[in-house]
Amino acid sequence: MEIACAETKAGSTPAPEFRAKSKASGKTYEVEAKRKNGWKAPTGDVTNAEFQRELEGYVRDQIYNASKKKLTNPVYWFELRITTMMAEADWRAVAEKAEAAIRDAENSMTVDGQPIALPMSSSPTTLSSPTRT
């Protein structure tokens, strides 16, 4: 992949964070990447209703904001940054809730009166534990 910057500063023209061009196919993907730096709800129990509501709201908000940009061949990357989670079961619970929020958005959300268009594979596929520095 060849990476090119797209959004160098916040502006009035919608732009992806960056573009990635496949060296093999020549296809260019527009990538929207966001990171959640903190949570209002406690993250010690990711099955807690308060945390689940915040997670769902965050995912839906980010999908809506990214969808408003009407990207070409979009890739959405949402880093959740939950540093208290260590158990695989917790990561899976978060992935399941995030995927449910994605599916719900896909079936119910509109932008400018039109159904949103999510990338072809919009399920969380990679889970990794937090990096400690």
Secondary structure, 3 states (H helix, E strand, C coil): CEEEECCCCCCCCCCCCEEEECCCCCCEEEEEEEECCCCCCCCCCCCCHHHHHHHHHHHHHHHHHHHHCCCCCEEEEEECCCCCCCCHHHHHHHHHHHHHHHHHHHHHCEECCEECCCCCCCCCCCCCCCCCC
